[in-house]
Amino acid sequence: MALVAERRKQIVSTYRTHEKDSGSPQVQIAMLTEKIKEVSDHLKGHDKDNHSRRGLVLMVGKRNRLLRYLARTQPTEYQGLIAKLGLRK
């Protein structure tokens, strides 16, 4: 279920804030969103996989904390990011 290295590089290059950025909240949120999509798809076919379900809940919680932080510190970046990712419609 890990992201392929090529896909990771693509996500980082899309959401980074500067040339050497790999850990900004925007990048972390985008990576978590991609992982959440993968685990959600996995759980559609594996209803009883409670270990993965717990991991999904933890990832969603972490993403929400990062989104709240971004909304508090950089409101314009937050609005742009949720529009790009299609979150909180």
N, C-alpha and C positions, 0 to 999 in steps of 0.2 A: 503494500500500500504506500510505499515511499514514493515521493515525487521523483521523476526521472531528472537527471542532472540538466539535460537540455531544457526541459520545461521550467526548472528552477531559474536557470539563467535568463530565460525569456521573461519570467515574472519580475525578476529583479531589475532587468533593464527597462521594463515598462513602468514600474512604480518607484524607481529610485529618485532621490531628490538632487543628487550630485553624482559625479563620475565614479567615486569609490564607495558609494553608499550600498550597504548590504544589510543593514540592521535597523533602519528607521522604522517608526511605527507603520508608515504606509506599506513598506515592503513586508513587514511581519503580518499585517492584516491581510494582504493579498495572498501570502503563502498559506496562512491559516484557512482562508476562504477556499483555496484550491483543495487543501487536505480535507476540509469539511465536506466538500462536494464528493470527493472520492469515497470517504467513509459512509456518507449517506447512501451513495449508490450501492456500496457493498451490503449495507444493512437491509436494503430492499429485497435482496435475495437470500439473506441469512437472518431471519427474524430473531433467532434465539442467541445470537452472538452478543451476549451482555458485556463482555470485556471490551469489544469495539464500541459498543454503545456508551460505555462509561468514558472511554477516550474521546468520543465525539462530544459528550456533554462538557468535558474539561476544555476541549479546544474552543467550543462555542463561548464558554465563560471567559477564556483568555482573550478571545477576539473582542468580546464586549467590553472588557476592561481597557484594551488598547483603543477601541473606538471612543470610549468615554474620555480617555486621556487626550486623544487627538482633538476631540470636539472642544475640550476645555482649553487646550494650549494653542491650537491652530484651526480656528473655525472654518476658514476658507478652504484649507487643505482637506478638512473633514468632509465638507460638502462635495468637493470634487471627487474624492475617493469613493464615497458611498454611491455617487452617480455612476462612476466608472464600473464599480463592482456589482451594481444593481441591488444594493442592500437597502433595507428600511424604506420600502416604497410607500 
